[in-house]
Amino acid sequence: MQRFHTGPVALLFFAAGCASSKAGPPGADASDATIADGSSTADASPGGETPVEGSLEVNYDGAVSGSIVHPCTLPGSIVRTATGTTLVPGGEGPDGQALPDVSYIEVPTGFCVHYFGNVGNARQIRFAPSGEAFVASPTGPTTSEGSNGQSAVLVLPDDNNDGVADGNLTFMGGLVYTQGLLFTGGYLYYQDAATIRRVPYTPGQRASPGASELVADIGANHHQDAVHWPKALDIADDGTIYVGNGGSQDDQCVKPPWPFLGGILTLDGTPGGSIVARGLRNPIAIRCARGHNQCFALELAKDYSASEAGREKLLPIRQGDDWGFPCCATEGVPYADAPYRTDAGAPMLADCSAIAPATDSFLIGDTPFGLDFETGLWPGSWSGRVFIANHGAAGTWTGARLVAIAMDPTTGLPMPGTNYMGGADMGALVDFATGWDDGQNDHGRPTAVAFSADGRLFLTNDATGDIVWIAPSSL
């Protein structure tokens, strides 16, 4: 079951010299422009380093790393039953040591949890066509402050299919600011500071082939925030690649027409990408669901704005949408502390009547951080849902959990669901996995979500580095 679009992507690479000298976050380098024939002026591998010696290459024979039948029977699986939890005996890491205890993660009856591996500051996880987990591990300033990050994209194969990573291999290094990853069309696309780059990728490859191509320099044309630097990306059914750009907490509301600060861009060959949607403070994650040509983003809204009707959001990516930041909390509701002045000098609140409505939203501080879509292998009401990792509130991690929202099979859109008012009735939004929010800050924070081809849900944790997978016993 292929989880990634592998057809041709219409990307028109722009000529050298069109990038401006406007700086992105530290580590950005606008000098490696892509020339008209598609080749790169960069002489080094991505991030400016040669591939790390000892990175493992394999001869791909069609086998899929980590393709597992009946994963909940593997040694080390913690299985939730009607009478409690059962540990399948055995299970060890590649070093021969017992697996770390992840029994604090509570899942529904009929599901299991299993430790997979550890990558410091694991901020994104994607699966290669040959099944290996690729993990982005930056060190740039983030909510979790880059603890134990590697400034690298790492590969975690599971060639013996025991449910545990065989080890951590450096695919490419020298990437202080990296988060977005995408496999498509024979390439690995990745974020390097304010740029999106790509390298050729062959299934089974576990080290970078060398020099990269510059796909887009987002910093050349658009505002770059030093804190909200992550650039998530994904590809729609029609081949469109979307990428997020963050605004700043202290962005000021100004008189319309509002400038583009934070929002969604499409990589269409124009320098820096073309604007699709605007009015976002921090679109931390982007994922596309298959079958309806629908893509979605998670928005981390204005801090401390709950009293002003602010809410975090799961939102569809649509051409021309305005989500309001920094002027509007939501449709029809301006932020009380964000007036701008008219030409006459009188303060005036923004007109928020045309702001896109949020149908799926979260409490400010729940921090929805990563998402992916279950493809129909899971049983019952969990089948076909979108699963969202809530990072929890900074400092306390209150609200850290994994939630799920039912999808409308006709439209491909999530059903309405919200907890932004803190009520008991959350509509289509339900808790799936809990245990991180224990008041002790001892289990880290759910971060990125990705379903592997065999149906397991992989979940990273940028605070502890632990990566786990969750699966139904019916697989």
VEXDREN-2710 file (C-alpha; in Angstrom, 1 decimal):
% VEXDREN-2710
k/r/px/py/pz
1/MET/0.0/0.0/0.0
2/GLN/1.8/3.1/-1.2
3/ARG/1.3/6.2/1.0
4/PHE/3.2/8.7/-1.1
5/HIS/2.3/10.3/-4.4
6/THR/5.0/9.2/-6.8
7/GLY/3.8/10.7/-10.1
8/PRO/5.4/13.6/-11.8
9/VAL/5.3/17.0/-10.1
10/ALA/5.0/20.1/-12.2
11/LEU/7.7/22.3/-10.7
12/LEU/9.2/25.1/-12.8
13/PHE/12.6/26.0/-11.3
14/PHE/13.4/29.6/-11.5
15/ALA/16.6/31.1/-12.8
16/ALA/19.6/32.1/-10.7
17/GLY/19.7/35.6/-9.6
18/CYS/16.0/36.0/-8.9
19/ALA/16.5/35.4/-5.1
20/SER/16.9/38.6/-3.0
21/SER/19.3/39.1/-0.2
22/LYS/16.5/39.2/2.4
23/ALA/17.6/37.0/5.3
24/GLY/15.7/34.1/6.7
25/PRO/16.4/32.6/10.1
26/PRO/20.0/31.9/11.0
27/GLY/21.4/29.1/8.8
28/ALA/19.5/30.3/5.7
29/ASP/21.6/30.4/2.6
30/ALA/20.1/32.1/-0.5
31/SER/23.3/31.7/-2.5
32/ASP/22.7/28.2/-3.9
33/ALA/20.2/29.3/-6.6
34/THR/18.8/26.8/-9.0
35/ILE/19.8/27.5/-12.5
36/ALA/17.4/27.3/-15.5
37/ASP/18.2/23.7/-16.5
38/GLY/17.4/22.4/-13.1
39/SER/20.9/21.8/-11.8
40/SER/22.2/23.3/-8.6
41/THR/25.1/25.7/-8.0
42/ALA/25.7/23.9/-4.7
43/ASP/28.9/21.8/-4.7
44/ALA/28.3/20.2/-1.3
45/SER/25.6/17.9/-0.1
46/PRO/22.5/19.4/1.6
47/GLY/23.3/21.5/4.6
48/GLY/26.9/22.0/3.3
49/GLU/28.2/18.7/4.5
50/THR/29.3/15.5/2.7
51/PRO/27.4/12.4/3.7
52/VAL/28.5/11.0/7.0
53/GLU/30.9/8.1/6.7
54/GLY/29.4/4.8/7.7
55/SER/25.9/5.7/6.5
56/LEU/24.4/2.4/5.4
57/GLU/23.5/1.8/1.7
58/VAL/21.4/-1.3/0.7
59/ASN/20.5/-2.9/-2.5
60/TYR/16.8/-2.5/-2.7
61/ASP/15.1/-5.8/-3.8
62/GLY/11.5/-4.8/-3.3
63/ALA/11.4/-5.7/0.4
64/VAL/9.9/-3.2/2.7
65/SER/11.6/-2.3/5.9
66/GLY/9.2/-2.4/8.8
67/SER/6.4/-4.2/7.0
68/ILE/4.8/-6.2/9.8
69/VAL/1.7/-8.5/10.0
70/HIS/0.1/-8.8/13.4
71/PRO/2.3/-6.1/15.1
72/CYS/0.6/-6.4/18.5
73/THR/2.0/-10.0/18.9
74/LEU/5.6/-8.7/18.7
75/PRO/7.7/-9.0/21.9
76/GLY/7.6/-5.8/23.8
77/SER/4.0/-4.9/22.8
78/ILE/1.9/-3.5/25.5
79/VAL/-1.7/-4.6/24.7
80/ARG/-4.8/-3.0/26.1
81/THR/-7.5/-5.6/26.9
82/ALA/-10.9/-5.4/28.5
83/THR/-9.3/-6.4/31.8
84/GLY/-6.2/-4.2/31.7
85/THR/-2.8/-4.3/29.9
86/THR/-0.7/-7.3/28.9
87/LEU/3.0/-7.2/28.0
88/VAL/4.1/-9.5/25.3
89/PRO/7.3/-11.0/26.9
90/GLY/10.7/-10.2/25.4
91/GLY/11.7/-7.4/23.2
92/GLU/15.0/-5.6/23.1
93/GLY/16.8/-2.8/21.4
94/PRO/19.7/-3.2/18.9
95/ASP/22.1/-2.9/21.8
96/GLY/20.5/-6.0/23.5
97/GLN/19.1/-3.9/26.3
98/ALA/15.4/-4.1/27.4
99/LEU/13.1/-1.6/25.7
100/PRO/12.2/1.6/27.5
101/ASP/8.9/1.4/29.3
102/VAL/6.1/3.2/27.4
103/SER/3.2/1.7/29.4
104/TYR/2.2/5.2/30.6
105/ILE/0.5/5.6/27.2
106/GLU/-3.1/4.7/27.5
107/VAL/-4.9/3.5/24.4
108/PRO/-8.3/2.1/23.8
109/THR/-9.1/-1.6/24.3
110/GLY/-8.0/-3.6/21.4
111/PHE/-4.9/-1.5/20.7
112/CYS/-1.2/-1.9/21.6
113/VAL/1.8/0.4/22.1
114/HIS/5.4/-0.4/21.3
115/TYR/8.7/1.4/21.7
116/PHE/10.4/2.0/18.3
117/GLY/13.5/4.2/18.8
118/ASN/14.9/7.5/20.0
119/VAL/15.9/10.7/18.1
120/GLY/16.6/13.8/20.0
121/ASN/14.2/16.6/19.2
122/ALA/12.2/14.4/16.7
123/ARG/10.1/17.1/15.0
124/GLN/8.8/15.3/11.9
125/ILE/8.5/11.7/10.7
126/ARG/7.8/10.4/7.2
127/PHE/8.1/7.0/5.6
128/ALA/10.2/6.3/2.5
129/PRO/8.6/4.3/-0.3
130/SER/10.8/1.3/0.9
131/GLY/9.4/1.6/4.4
132/GLU/12.2/3.3/6.4
133/ALA/11.3/6.0/8.9
134/PHE/12.9/9.3/8.1
135/VAL/13.0/11.8/11.1
136/ALA/13.9/15.5/11.0
137/SER/16.0/16.5/14.1
138/PRO/16.8/20.2/14.2
139/THR/18.7/22.2/16.8
140/GLY/17.3/25.7/16.0
141/PRO/15.3/27.4/18.7
142/THR/11.9/25.7/19.1
143/THR/9.2/25.2/21.7
144/SER/11.3/22.3/23.1
145/GLU/14.6/24.3/22.5
146/GLY/16.2/21.7/20.3
147/SER/17.1/19.4/23.1
148/ASN/19.5/16.7/21.9
149/GLY/18.8/17.5/18.3
150/GLN/21.2/16.3/15.6
151/SER/20.9/19.1/13.0
152/ALA/20.1/16.2/10.6
153/VAL/17.6/14.1/8.8
154/LEU/18.0/10.5/10.1
155/VAL/16.9/7.1/8.8
156/LEU/15.6/4.5/11.2
157/PRO/15.2/1.2/9.3
158/ASP/13.7/-2.0/10.8
159/ASP/15.0/-4.6/8.4
160/ASN/14.4/-7.5/10.8
161/ASN/10.8/-6.4/11.3
162/ASP/10.9/-6.8/15.1
163/GLY/9.1/-3.4/15.6
164/VAL/12.2/-1.7/16.8
165/ALA/14.6/0.5/14.8
166/ASP/17.9/-1.2/14.0
167/GLY/19.7/2.1/14.7
168/ASN/19.9/5.7/13.6
169/LEU/21.7/6.5/10.3
170/THR/22.4/10.1/9.2
171/PHE/20.9/10.6/5.8
172/MET/22.1/14.3/5.7
173/GLY/23.6/16.6/8.3
174/GLY/24.3/20.3/8.7
175/LEU/20.6/21.1/9.0
176/VAL/20.1/23.4/12.0
177/TYR/16.6/24.5/10.9
178/THR/14.8/21.5/9.4
179/GLN/11.3/20.1/9.8
180/GLY/9.4/19.6/6.6
181/LEU/10.0/16.3/4.8
182/LEU/8.3/14.9/1.7
183/PHE/8.9/11.9/-0.6
184/THR/7.5/12.3/-4.1
185/GLY/8.5/11.9/-7.8
186/GLY/11.8/10.2/-7.1
187/TYR/13.0/12.9/-4.7
188/LEU/13.2/13.7/-1.0
189/TYR/12.1/17.3/-0.5
190/TYR/13.2/18.8/2.8
191/GLN/13.4/22.1/4.6
192/ASP/16.8/23.8/5.1
193/ALA/16.1/27.1/7.1
194/ALA/14.2/29.4/4.8
195/THR/14.5/27.2/1.7
196/ILE/13.0/24.0/0.4
197/ARG/15.4/21.7/-1.4
198/ARG/15.4/18.2/-2.9
199/VAL/17.7/15.4/-3.6
200/PRO/17.2/12.3/-5.8
201/TYR/15.9/9.4/-3.8
202/THR/16.0/5.7/-4.8
203/PRO/14.0/3.2/-2.6
204/GLY/16.3/1.6/-0.1
205/GLN/18.8/4.5/-0.2
206/ARG/20.1/5.5/3.3
207/ALA/22.6/8.2/2.6
208/SER/22.3/11.5/0.7
209/PRO/23.5/11.2/-2.9
210/GLY/25.3/14.5/-2.6
211/ALA/24.4/18.0/-4.0
212/SER/20.8/19.3/-3.6
213/GLU/18.6/21.3/-5.9
214/LEU/17.0/24.5/-4.6
215/VAL/13.2/24.2/-5.1
216/ALA/12.2/27.5/-3.5
217/ASP/13.7/30.2/-1.3
218/ILE/10.8/31.2/0.8
219/GLY/12.9/33.8/2.6
220/ALA/13.6/35.7/-0.6
221/ASN/10.1/36.9/-1.0
222/HIS/8.3/36.4/2.4
223/HIS/8.7/37.4/6.0
224/GLN/10.7/34.9/8.1
225/ASP/10.1/34.6/11.8
226/ALA/13.0/33.5/14.1
227/VAL/10.7/31.4/16.3
228/HIS/8.1/30.1/13.9
229/TRP/10.6/28.9/11.3
230/PRO/9.3/25.4/10.6
231/LYS/8.1/24.8/7.1
232/ALA/5.9/21.8/6.9
233/LEU/5.0/20.5/3.4
234/ASP/2.9/17.9/1.6
235/ILE/1.6/17.0/-1.8
236/ALA/-2.0/16.9/-2.9
237/ASP/-3.6/14.3/-5.2
238/ASP/-3.2/16.7/-8.1
239/GLY/0.5/17.1/-7.6
240/THR/0.4/20.5/-5.9
241/ILE/3.0/20.9/-3.1
242/TYR/2.0/23.2/-0.2
243/VAL/4.4/24.7/2.3
244/GLY/3.7/26.7/5.5
245/ASN/5.2/30.0/6.5
246/GLY/5.0/31.3/10.0
247/GLY/4.1/34.8/11.2
248/SER/5.1/36.3/14.5
249/GLN/3.4/36.6/17.9
250/ASP/3.9/40.3/17.8
251/ASP/2.7/41.0/14.2
252/GLN/0.7/44.2/14.2
253/CYS/-2.8/44.6/12.7
254/VAL/-2.6/47.2/9.9
255/LYS/-5.1/48.8/7.6
256/PRO/-6.1/46.5/4.7
257/PRO/-4.9/45.3/2.3
258/TRP/-3.2/43.1/4.9
259/PRO/0.3/41.9/4.0
260/PHE/1.2/38.2/3.7
261/LEU/3.1/37.2/6.8
262/GLY/2.1/33.7/8.0
263/GLY/0.1/31.4/5.7
264/ILE/0.3/28.7/3.1
265/LEU/2.2/28.8/-0.2
266/THR/2.3/26.6/-3.2
267/LEU/5.6/25.6/-4.9
268/ASP/4.8/26.5/-8.5
269/GLY/8.2/27.7/-9.7
270/THR/7.7/31.3/-8.7
271/PRO/10.4/32.7/-6.5
272/GLY/9.4/31.9/-2.9
273/GLY/6.2/30.2/-4.0
274/SER/2.7/31.7/-4.6
275/ILE/0.2/32.6/-1.9
276/VAL/-2.7/30.3/-1.3
277/ALA/-4.0/31.3/2.2
278/ARG/-3.0/34.0/4.6
279/GLY/-3.7/35.1/8.2
280/LEU/-2.0/32.4/10.1
281/ARG/0.4/32.8/13.0
282/ASN/2.1/29.4/12.9
283/PRO/1.0/26.7/10.5
284/ILE/3.0/24.1/12.2
285/ALA/1.9/21.0/10.2
286/ILE/0.5/20.3/6.7
287/ARG/-0.9/16.9/5.6
288/CYS/-2.9/15.9/2.5
289/ALA/-5.6/13.2/2.7
290/ARG/-5.9/10.9/-0.3
291/GLY/-9.0/10.5/-2.5
292/HIS/-10.6/13.9/-2.4
293/ASN/-7.6/16.2/-3.3
294/GLN/-7.9/17.8/0.2
295/CYS/-5.0/19.2/2.2
296/PHE/-5.0/20.5/5.7
297/ALA/-2.9/22.6/8.2
298/LEU/-2.7/22.9/11.9
299/GLU/-2.6/26.5/13.1
300/LEU/-1.1/27.5/16.5
301/ALA/-3.0/30.7/17.1
302/LYS/-2.1/33.8/19.2
303/ASP/-0.8/33.0/22.6
304/TYR/-3.0/33.9/25.6
305/SER/-5.9/34.8/23.4
306/ALA/-8.5/32.4/24.8
307/SER/-10.5/35.2/26.4
308/GLU/-10.7/36.9/22.9
309/ALA/-12.2/33.9/21.2
310/GLY/-8.8/32.7/20.0
311/ARG/-8.5/29.0/19.2
312/GLU/-6.0/26.6/17.7
313/LYS/-7.3/25.1/14.4
314/LEU/-7.4/22.2/12.0
315/LEU/-8.1/23.9/8.7
316/PRO/-8.6/23.0/5.1
317/ILE/-6.1/24.6/2.6
318/ARG/-8.1/26.6/0.1
319/GLN/-7.1/29.2/-2.4
320/GLY/-7.9/32.7/-1.2
321/ASP/-8.8/31.9/2.4
322/ASP/-7.9/34.5/5.1
323/TRP/-7.8/33.1/8.7
324/GLY/-7.5/36.5/10.3
325/PHE/-4.2/36.8/12.2
326/PRO/-3.0/39.3/13.5
327/CYS/-6.3/41.2/13.3
328/CYS/-9.1/38.6/13.9
329/ALA/-9.5/35.8/16.4
330/THR/-12.1/34.1/14.2
331/GLU/-14.9/34.8/11.8
332/GLY/-16.6/38.0/12.8
333/VAL/-14.5/38.5/16.0
334/PRO/-11.6/41.0/16.0
335/TYR/-8.9/40.8/18.6
336/ALA/-9.7/43.4/21.2
337/ASP/-6.0/44.5/21.5
338/ALA/-5.4/44.8/17.7
339/PRO/-6.9/48.0/16.5
340/TYR/-5.4/49.9/13.6
341/ARG/-5.7/53.5/12.7
342/THR/-7.6/54.9/9.7
343/ASP/-6.3/57.7/7.5
344/ALA/-8.1/60.1/9.8
345/GLY/-6.2/58.8/12.8
346/ALA/-9.1/57.2/14.6
347/PRO/-8.6/53.7/16.0
348/MET/-10.7/51.1/14.4
349/LEU/-11.1/47.3/14.8
350/ALA/-10.7/45.1/11.8
351/ASP/-13.7/43.9/9.8
352/CYS/-13.6/40.2/10.3
353/SER/-16.8/39.3/8.5
354/ALA/-14.9/37.6/5.6
355/ILE/-12.5/35.5/7.7
356/ALA/-12.7/31.8/7.0
357/PRO/-14.8/29.9/9.6
358/ALA/-13.1/27.3/11.9
359/THR/-15.1/24.1/12.2
360/ASP/-12.4/22.1/14.1
361/SER/-10.7/23.9/16.9
362/PHE/-8.8/23.5/20.1
363/LEU/-8.1/25.3/23.3
364/ILE/-5.3/27.8/23.2
365/GLY/-2.3/25.9/24.6
366/ASP/-3.5/22.4/23.5
367/THR/-0.9/23.1/20.6
368/PRO/-2.0/20.7/17.9
369/PHE/1.4/19.8/16.4
370/GLY/1.2/16.9/14.0
371/LEU/-1.5/15.0/12.0
372/ASP/-2.0/12.2/9.6
373/PHE/-5.0/10.2/8.1
374/GLU/-5.8/6.6/8.8
375/THR/-6.4/4.8/5.5
376/GLY/-9.0/2.3/6.4
377/LEU/-7.0/-0.5/8.0
378/TRP/-8.2/0.3/11.5
379/PRO/-11.4/-1.2/12.9
380/GLY/-14.7/0.3/13.7
381/SER/-15.1/4.0/14.5
382/TRP/-11.4/4.6/14.4
383/SER/-11.2/3.8/10.7
384/GLY/-10.6/6.7/8.4
385/ARG/-10.1/9.4/11.0
386/VAL/-7.6/12.2/11.2
387/PHE/-5.3/11.7/14.2
388/ILE/-3.7/14.8/15.8
389/ALA/-0.9/15.0/18.3
390/ASN/-1.5/17.7/20.9
391/HIS/1.8/19.0/22.1
392/GLY/0.3/20.5/25.3
393/ALA/0.8/23.9/26.9
394/ALA/4.3/25.2/27.1
395/GLY/5.8/24.7/30.6
396/THR/3.1/22.5/32.0
397/TRP/2.3/20.3/28.9
398/THR/-1.3/20.3/30.0
399/GLY/-3.5/18.9/27.2
400/ALA/-0.7/16.7/25.7
401/ARG/-2.5/13.8/24.1
402/LEU/-3.5/12.2/20.8
403/VAL/-6.9/13.0/19.5
404/ALA/-9.0/11.9/16.5
405/ILE/-11.7/13.5/14.4
406/ALA/-14.1/11.6/12.1
407/MET/-13.9/12.4/8.4
408/ASP/-16.9/12.9/6.1
409/PRO/-16.5/10.2/3.4
410/THR/-18.4/12.2/0.8
411/THR/-16.5/15.5/1.1
412/GLY/-13.2/14.4/2.5
413/LEU/-13.5/17.0/5.2
414/PRO/-13.3/16.5/9.0
415/MET/-16.6/16.5/10.8
416/PRO/-17.1/19.5/13.1
417/GLY/-15.4/19.1/16.5
418/THR/-14.0/21.5/19.1
419/ASN/-13.0/21.8/22.7
420/TYR/-11.9/25.4/22.6
421/MET/-14.5/26.4/25.2
422/GLY/-13.5/23.4/27.4
423/GLY/-16.9/21.8/27.3
424/ALA/-17.8/18.2/27.6
425/ASP/-19.5/18.0/24.2
426/MET/-16.6/18.0/21.6
427/GLY/-18.6/16.9/18.6
428/ALA/-16.5/14.7/16.3
429/LEU/-13.3/15.4/18.3
430/VAL/-12.4/12.5/20.7
431/ASP/-9.4/11.5/22.8
432/PHE/-7.5/8.5/21.5
433/ALA/-4.3/8.1/23.5
434/THR/-3.4/9.8/26.8
435/GLY/-0.8/9.6/29.6
436/TRP/1.6/12.4/28.9
437/ASP/-0.4/15.0/30.8
438/ASP/0.3/13.7/34.3
439/GLY/1.4/16.9/36.0
440/GLN/5.0/15.6/36.3
441/ASN/6.5/16.6/32.9
442/ASP/8.2/13.2/32.9
443/HIS/6.9/11.6/29.7
444/GLY/7.5/14.4/27.2
445/ARG/5.1/15.7/24.5
446/PRO/3.4/14.1/21.5
447/THR/4.8/15.8/18.4
448/ALA/4.5/14.3/14.9
449/VAL/2.2/11.6/13.5
450/ALA/2.7/9.3/10.5
451/PHE/1.0/6.1/9.4
452/SER/3.3/3.5/8.0
453/ALA/2.2/1.4/5.0
454/ASP/1.3/-1.6/7.3
455/GLY/-1.2/0.5/9.3
456/ARG/0.8/1.4/12.4
457/LEU/0.5/4.9/13.8
458/PHE/4.0/6.3/14.6
459/LEU/4.3/9.1/17.1
460/THR/7.4/11.2/17.9
461/ASN/8.2/13.0/21.1
462/ASP/10.6/16.0/20.7
463/ALA/11.1/16.4/24.5
464/THR/12.3/12.8/25.3
465/GLY/13.2/11.8/21.7
466/ASP/11.2/8.5/22.1
467/ILE/9.3/7.3/19.1
468/VAL/6.5/4.8/19.6
469/TRP/4.0/3.1/17.4
470/ILE/0.4/2.2/18.1
471/ALA/-1.7/-0.4/16.3
472/PRO/-5.0/-2.3/16.6
473/SER/-4.8/-6.0/17.6
474/SER/-6.9/-6.7/14.5
475/LEU/-4.0/-5.9/12.1
END
